[in-house]
Amino acid sequence: MNFDWNDLRYLIAVADTGSTAMAARALRVNATTVARRLAMLEQALGLTLFDRSQGGYALSEAGAALLDQARGVASSTAAFAAAAEARRRETGGTVKLTTSELYAVTILVPILRDLTDRYPEISVELDTSDAIRDLAAGEADIALRSLERLEGAGLVGRRVVSEQWAFYASRSYAEAHGLPGDVVQLGTHTIIGGGGDGLWQEYSAGLAAYGIRDAVKMVQGSVLGLLAAVKGGLGVAILPAWVADQDPDLLRCPIPIETEDRGLWLVAHERLRNTPRVRAVLDFLAEWLLALRRN
């Protein structure tokens, strides 16, 4: 048996008023709609719910027997809607998310778009500073950071992506100069350095170990600058693989790189992690990032 639960409103309204005209005014529809929906309900149930006469609508024996159940369904539906609205208001508010500028302008753009669609009541305040924010002090609610391990009193989190780095070049650069296949070939190409103080120190040491530090022809002050320079065809540089592999304009060079065992972590403070709005954003980000990892 299939029927529209919404049609129970018409049953109750006509039972209370005794006519389709009065029920229509109460429901703010026209009388024809009320009569049609009642007929559809009766047909779906295989029962006559009202005895019709020139004097109006009177409940039939079946209608009278089912009216209390119909009122119960209507009451439960109203309670469900009220609970959902209360939950929506509870989930609403601002969530402060801190991450690096690279992740903010690459991976996070489509994620935050879909987050806004699913939770329009949540406002995200995005902090793209590379400085580590103090979650315990409330400087941010959630951090998306590259870490070797999670450290800090009261911090909880999960490692959602392993952070592997590799050498990349743009398709245009590869077409013009070829794609280096080993360290010896890499030394004959234009290498772009930089990426910020922390990264460049490690990056530069690795190039020196390969004996190709002198091949660096340009140093960028940020990872985002490094990405832009590679995409612009200026040369070859190391980039985080899980970001660069998403870009169809970039090609990975088949050169192994030994890096520390770092990963991208979603982190919150235990005091806030189960706050509805923070929990919603944490779960949504984890869902998206884990899907990226699988792909």
C-alpha positions as CSV (number, residue, x, y, z in Angstrom):
1,M,0.0,0.0,0.0
2,N,1.5,3.3,-1.1
3,F,0.0,6.7,-0.2
4,D,1.3,10.2,0.3
5,W,1.7,10.9,4.0
6,N,1.0,14.6,3.3
7,D,-2.6,13.7,2.4
8,L,-3.3,13.0,6.0
9,R,-3.4,16.7,6.5
10,Y,-6.4,16.9,4.2
11,L,-8.2,14.1,6.1
12,I,-7.7,15.9,9.4
13,A,-8.7,19.3,8.1
14,V,-11.9,18.1,6.5
15,A,-12.8,16.0,9.6
16,D,-12.3,19.1,11.8
17,T,-14.2,21.5,9.6
18,G,-16.8,19.3,7.9
19,S,-16.3,20.7,4.4
20,T,-13.6,21.0,1.7
21,A,-14.2,24.8,1.5
22,M,-13.4,25.3,5.2
23,A,-10.5,22.9,5.1
24,A,-9.1,24.7,2.0
25,R,-9.1,28.0,3.9
26,A,-7.3,26.4,6.8
27,L,-4.7,24.8,4.6
28,R,-4.4,27.8,2.2
29,V,-5.2,25.8,-0.9
30,N,-8.3,25.7,-3.0
31,A,-11.3,23.4,-2.4
32,T,-10.7,21.4,-5.6
33,T,-7.2,20.4,-4.3
34,V,-8.6,19.2,-1.0
35,A,-11.3,17.1,-2.7
36,R,-8.7,15.7,-5.2
37,R,-6.2,14.8,-2.5
38,L,-8.9,13.1,-0.3
39,A,-10.0,11.0,-3.3
40,M,-6.3,10.0,-4.0
41,L,-5.9,9.0,-0.3
42,E,-9.1,6.9,-0.4
43,Q,-8.1,5.2,-3.6
44,A,-4.6,4.4,-2.2
45,L,-6.1,3.0,1.0
46,G,-9.0,1.3,-0.7
47,L,-11.3,2.8,1.9
48,T,-14.1,5.4,1.9
49,L,-13.1,7.9,4.6
50,F,-16.0,10.3,4.3
51,D,-19.7,10.2,3.5
52,R,-20.5,13.0,1.1
53,S,-23.8,14.9,1.1
54,Q,-25.1,18.4,0.3
55,G,-24.6,19.2,3.9
56,G,-20.9,18.5,3.8
57,Y,-18.4,15.7,4.6
58,A,-19.0,13.3,7.5
59,L,-16.5,10.7,8.6
60,S,-17.3,7.2,7.6
61,E,-16.9,4.3,10.0
62,A,-13.4,3.7,8.5
63,G,-12.5,7.4,8.6
64,A,-13.5,7.7,12.2
65,A,-11.5,4.6,13.1
66,L,-8.3,6.0,11.5
67,L,-8.6,9.6,12.5
68,D,-6.7,9.3,15.8
69,Q,-3.8,7.5,14.0
70,A,-3.7,10.2,11.4
71,R,-3.5,12.8,14.1
72,G,-0.6,10.8,15.7
73,V,1.3,10.8,12.4
74,A,0.7,14.5,12.0
75,S,1.9,15.2,15.5
76,S,5.0,13.0,15.0
77,T,5.8,14.8,11.7
78,A,5.6,18.2,13.4
79,A,7.8,17.0,16.2
80,F,10.3,15.7,13.7
81,A,10.4,19.0,11.8
82,A,10.8,20.9,15.0
83,A,13.7,18.7,16.1
84,A,15.3,19.0,12.7
85,E,15.1,22.8,12.8
86,A,16.5,22.8,16.3
87,R,19.4,20.7,15.2
88,R,19.9,23.0,12.2
89,R,20.2,26.0,14.4
90,E,22.5,24.1,16.7
91,T,24.8,23.2,13.8
92,G,24.9,26.8,12.5
93,G,27.6,29.2,13.3
94,T,31.2,30.1,12.3
95,V,34.0,27.5,12.1
96,K,37.6,28.9,11.9
97,L,39.7,26.7,9.7
98,T,43.5,27.2,9.4
99,T,45.6,25.7,6.6
100,S,48.4,26.6,4.3
101,E,47.7,28.8,1.3
102,L,48.6,26.0,-1.1
103,Y,45.8,23.7,0.2
104,A,43.4,26.6,0.5
105,V,43.6,27.6,-3.2
106,T,43.9,24.1,-4.7
107,I,42.3,21.2,-2.8
108,L,39.9,23.1,-0.6
109,V,38.1,25.2,-3.2
110,P,35.7,22.4,-4.4
111,I,35.4,21.0,-0.9
112,L,34.3,24.2,0.7
113,R,31.9,24.8,-2.2
114,D,30.2,21.5,-1.5
115,L,30.4,22.1,2.3
116,T,28.4,25.3,1.8
117,D,25.8,23.5,-0.2
118,R,25.3,20.8,2.4
119,Y,25.5,23.2,5.5
120,P,24.3,26.6,4.4
121,E,24.0,27.5,8.1
122,I,27.7,27.1,8.7
123,S,30.1,30.0,7.9
124,V,33.8,29.1,7.4
125,E,36.4,31.6,8.3
126,L,39.6,30.5,6.4
127,D,43.0,31.4,7.8
128,T,45.7,30.7,5.2
129,S,48.7,31.6,7.3
130,D,51.6,29.2,7.5
131,A,52.0,30.1,11.2
132,I,50.8,27.3,13.5
133,R,47.7,28.5,15.3
134,D,47.0,27.6,18.9
135,L,43.8,25.6,18.9
136,A,43.7,25.4,22.7
137,A,43.6,29.2,22.9
138,G,40.8,29.4,20.3
139,E,42.9,30.8,17.5
140,A,41.3,28.3,15.2
141,D,38.7,25.5,15.5
142,I,40.2,23.1,12.9
143,A,43.6,22.8,11.4
144,L,44.5,21.1,8.2
145,R,48.3,20.7,8.5
146,S,51.3,18.8,7.2
147,L,52.8,17.0,10.2
148,E,55.1,14.1,11.0
149,R,53.0,13.3,14.1
150,L,50.3,14.9,16.2
151,E,51.7,16.7,19.2
152,G,50.1,19.0,21.7
153,A,48.0,18.8,24.9
154,G,44.3,18.3,24.2
155,L,44.7,18.0,20.4
156,V,42.9,15.2,18.6
157,G,43.1,14.4,14.9
158,R,43.5,11.9,12.1
159,R,46.0,11.5,9.3
160,V,43.9,11.7,6.1
161,V,46.6,11.8,3.4
162,S,50.2,10.7,3.2
163,E,52.3,13.6,2.0
164,Q,54.6,12.4,-0.8
165,W,56.7,15.0,-2.7
166,A,57.9,14.6,-6.3
167,F,59.5,16.6,-9.1
168,Y,57.0,18.1,-11.6
169,A,57.0,20.0,-14.8
170,S,54.3,21.5,-16.9
171,R,53.2,19.9,-20.1
172,S,54.4,22.9,-22.1
173,Y,57.8,22.7,-20.4
174,A,58.0,19.0,-21.1
175,E,57.1,19.5,-24.8
176,A,59.8,22.1,-25.1
177,H,62.6,20.6,-23.0
178,G,61.6,17.0,-22.3
179,L,60.9,15.4,-19.0
180,P,63.9,14.5,-16.8
181,G,63.9,10.7,-16.1
182,D,66.7,10.6,-13.5
183,V,68.9,12.8,-11.3
184,V,71.6,13.2,-14.0
185,Q,69.1,14.5,-16.5
186,L,67.5,16.7,-13.8
187,G,70.8,18.5,-13.4
188,T,70.6,19.7,-17.0
189,H,67.1,21.3,-16.6
190,T,66.1,24.6,-15.0
191,I,65.2,23.9,-11.4
192,I,62.9,26.2,-9.4
193,G,63.7,26.4,-5.7
194,G,62.0,28.0,-2.7
195,G,58.6,27.3,-1.3
196,G,59.2,29.2,2.0
197,D,61.9,29.0,4.6
198,G,61.1,25.6,6.1
199,L,60.6,23.8,2.8
200,W,63.5,25.5,1.0
201,Q,66.0,24.5,3.6
202,E,65.1,20.8,3.2
203,Y,64.6,21.1,-0.6
204,S,68.0,22.8,-1.0
205,A,69.7,20.2,1.1
206,G,68.2,17.4,-1.0
207,L,69.4,19.1,-4.2
208,A,72.9,19.5,-2.8
209,A,72.9,15.8,-1.9
210,Y,72.2,15.1,-5.6
211,G,74.9,17.4,-6.6
212,I,72.6,19.6,-8.6
213,R,72.1,22.6,-6.3
214,D,73.7,24.9,-9.0
215,A,70.9,24.0,-11.4
216,V,68.5,26.2,-9.4
217,K,67.8,29.3,-11.5
218,M,64.9,30.8,-9.5
219,V,63.8,30.8,-5.9
220,Q,60.1,31.3,-5.0
221,G,59.2,32.6,-1.6
222,S,56.2,30.3,-1.1
223,V,54.9,26.9,-2.1
224,L,52.1,28.7,-4.0
225,G,54.7,30.6,-5.9
226,L,56.5,27.4,-6.6
227,L,53.3,25.9,-8.0
228,A,52.6,28.9,-10.2
229,A,56.1,28.9,-11.6
230,V,56.0,25.3,-12.5
231,K,52.5,25.7,-14.1
232,G,53.9,28.6,-16.0
233,G,56.5,26.4,-17.7
234,L,59.5,28.1,-16.0
235,G,61.1,24.8,-14.9
236,V,61.0,21.8,-12.7
237,A,60.3,21.8,-9.0
238,I,59.2,19.5,-6.1
239,L,55.5,19.7,-5.2
240,P,53.2,17.7,-2.9
241,A,52.1,14.8,-5.1
242,W,48.5,14.5,-3.8
243,V,48.0,18.2,-4.9
244,A,50.0,18.2,-8.2
245,D,48.6,14.9,-9.4
246,Q,45.1,16.5,-9.4
247,D,46.3,19.0,-12.0
248,P,46.1,17.8,-15.6
249,D,48.6,20.4,-16.7
250,L,51.4,18.9,-14.5
251,L,53.5,15.9,-15.2
252,R,55.4,13.9,-12.6
253,C,59.0,13.2,-13.2
254,P,60.0,9.5,-12.6
255,I,62.7,10.5,-10.0
256,P,62.4,9.0,-6.5
257,I,62.7,11.4,-3.6
258,E,63.4,10.3,0.0
259,T,61.3,12.5,2.3
260,E,60.3,12.4,6.0
261,D,57.1,10.4,6.8
262,R,54.7,13.3,6.8
263,G,51.0,13.4,6.3
264,L,48.1,15.8,6.1
265,W,46.3,15.9,9.4
266,L,42.8,17.1,10.4
267,V,43.2,18.5,13.9
268,A,40.9,20.0,16.5
269,H,40.9,20.5,20.3
270,E,39.1,17.9,22.3
271,R,37.1,20.7,23.9
272,L,35.5,21.6,20.6
273,R,35.6,18.5,18.4
274,N,32.1,17.4,19.2
275,T,30.5,20.8,18.9
276,P,27.9,20.2,16.2
277,R,29.2,22.7,13.7
278,V,32.9,21.7,14.2
279,R,32.0,18.0,14.1
280,A,30.1,18.5,10.8
281,V,33.0,20.3,9.1
282,L,35.5,17.7,10.4
283,D,33.5,14.8,9.1
284,F,32.9,16.5,5.8
285,L,36.5,17.4,5.2
286,A,37.6,13.9,6.2
287,E,35.1,12.3,3.8
288,W,36.4,14.5,0.9
289,L,40.1,14.1,1.6
290,L,39.9,10.3,2.1
291,A,38.1,10.1,-1.3
292,L,41.0,12.1,-2.9
293,R,43.4,9.7,-1.3
294,R,41.6,6.7,-2.7
295,N,41.6,8.3,-6.2
